[in-house]
């Protein structure tokens, strides 16, 4: 692929990042404010779909770093697409540290 053709990948990864950054905070807010849990299955499925789309956007964002598109747009897309998996890994790391490095009772 020529560097000019990689603009398509940049656009796709940018739209994936926009979906992720818009849908995840709204869904988490809805999950925290719904009282009857009537929206919980729908919102959880939207969160999981946005997370999986974000995971698919990581290789696309990495390939789009070689295009001649705006650098800020490329870095924004890569950062936002990596953010959900980095938060999950951070949670696992903190849980591991809490479990194994806590002082004995």
Secondary structure, DSSP 4 states (H G I P E B T S, - for coil): --TTTTHHHHHHHHHHHHHHHHHHHHHHHHHHH-SS-SSHHHHHHHHHHHHHHHHHHHHHHHHHTTSSS-HHHHHHHHHHHHHHHHHHHHHHHHHHHHHHSSPP-
